[in-house]
Amino acid sequence: MLLENYAVAGILVLYAILILSSVTVVVLENRQPAKTMAWILVLILLPVVGWVAYYFFGQNIRKGHRINKHTEPLYLHDARFGNAPEQRIDRELMPLSQLVYNCGGSAVSAGNNLTLLGNGRAFLDALSEAIASARSYVYLQTYILAADAVGETVADLLLAKAAEGVDVRLLYDDVGCWNTRDSYFRRLARGGVKVEAFLPVRFPTLTDKVNYRNHRKICVVDGTLAFVGGMNLAERYLSPSWHDLHLRLTGPAAAALGHIFTTDWDSVAKSSRRASIASTPVPAAEPPTAAPPPCTAEATVRDALVQIISPSPVSVMSEMECALVWILLNARRYVYMQTPYFMPTEPVLGAMQTAAIAGVDVRLMIPEKPDGFWLRWSGYSYVTEMLRAGVRVYFFRPGFLHSKAIVSDDRLCSIGSGNIDFRSLENNFETNAIIYDRSMAAAVRRVFETDMEHCREIVREAWDRRPLFHRLLESNARIVSPLF
C-alpha cells in the first residue's frame, strides 16, 4: 500500500511538473492575452484532457522550425507593363498593394483573364477541360479529395495525362483527406501521378502539426492557366444546396499560384522529387485580349490586375489579416463579406466594428447552420457585437454557404480559401486572390446581393430575445474559440 501511495504521488508530481512547464511555454510564447489565458485555464482545469488538447492543438510553430520553410518571395511583375503594373491601380488602393507586397512579397500582375465560377458543376467542368488540355504539367493541390464520383473523375483525368508523359503532381492535406481510402492514392501513384500528403499526422510523430493544415485549393496547368478559390473536390460541392465561389485565371498570376504549389511541394516531397517551374517547358502566355473558353460562370473579365496572397502559420504577419483590416478601415461606401465560419481575430473584429460605426455599410453573410456544432455557436457569439456596431448580418438559409469572398466599393474583391476565423487567419496555409478590377468587383457584389434574397437578416431586437440556453451555448463556445 505504501509503495502504491508513493507511485501515485510520483505520478502526480510528474504531471504537475508537466503542466507547469507547459504553462511556462504558453506564457513565454507571448500570444494574444485571450489565447494565453484560455490555454492556461484548459491546462489547469482539465486534467489530462487539457494537456492532450494542448499537445495536439496548442503548440505554436511560429517561433519553431517544425515545418520546413521553403519560402521564397513572390516577386512577380509583368514585363509587358513596364515592370510596374501597380501604376494602373486606383491611387487610393496602392497602399493596400504595397502592404501585401511588404507582408509576403507578392506583387501585382497585369494581363490576367478571369472567370468567376459560381457553382461546383461549373468548377468541375472548367477544371476537367483545363487538365485535359495540359501539355507540360498539372499541379493540383486540395484540402479535401473524396474517393467518390467526383474524385474518380479527377483521378481518371490525372492518370490519362500521366500516361501521356505529362508531369502530374497531387498534393493533398492529410487531415482533410482522413476519410479518403489509401487505395485511392495508391492507384494514382501506380499510374504515374506523383502524390504527396501535406504533414501526415501519425501518432506519436507529427502530432503537434494536426492544428496546422494546408487549406489551399490550387490547380496550375502549364504555368499559364490556374484555379483558386473555396471548392474542394467531392460530390457534395456539386449539390445545388452548396454555395461556393472559385476563380479560373490565365496570365502571370498563374505563375504566382504555381510558385505557391512548388513551395508547398518542396516542403514535404523528397528532395529527388522537388518541383521546379523554371525547369519545365511553359507555353507562351495567353494574350490579355483572349477570352476564356465558354463555361457556366458568374462573370468573365479580361486584362485584370491580380495580387496573390498566401498566408501561413510560418509567416511573420498574415497578409490576409492585414489586407482585410486595411480594406475595412479604408472603405468609403461598403464592404460585403461571405464566410462559412466566423470567428474573427481581435484586429479584424475591431476593424469591422470601427468601419460600421464610421458609417460604412458593412455586411456579413454566414450560414444559418454551419457544418459543426461548436462552429455554429461560436460564430453566433460574435453576432451581438456586430449588430451593436451597426454591421448588417445575414444568415444564408437554403443550403450551406461555403464562399470566402470580400468586395468593397466596386473597386476590389478577394476570392480564395481563407475563412474569417482564427484557423484561416493564424493556423492554416491559405491562398486568396485580391483583384483590383471594377468589373469583377461588381460581379462579386451582384453574387452577394443575389444571395441576400435567400437569407434571413438578423434584427437586433429579435436577436436579443433569443433563449438563454442559446446564449449559454454561444458563450461557452466563445471561450474555447481562441484555442482553435
Beta strands, then each sheet from edge to edge (+ up, - down):
strand 1: 109-117
strand 2: 137-142
strand 3: 167-173
strand 4: 194-198
strand 5: 218-221
strand 6: 225-229
strand 7: 242-243
strand 8: 246-250
strand 9: 299-309
strand 10: 334-338
strand 11: 342-343
strand 12: 361-367
strand 13: 392-396
strand 14: 400-401
strand 15: 405-408
strand 16: 412-416
strand 17: 420-421
strand 18: 432-436
strand 19: 455-457
sheet 1: 4+ 3+ 2+ 5- 6+ 8- 1+ 9- 18+ 16- 15+ 10- 12- 13- 19+
sheet 2: 7+ 14+
sheet 3: 11+ 17+
end
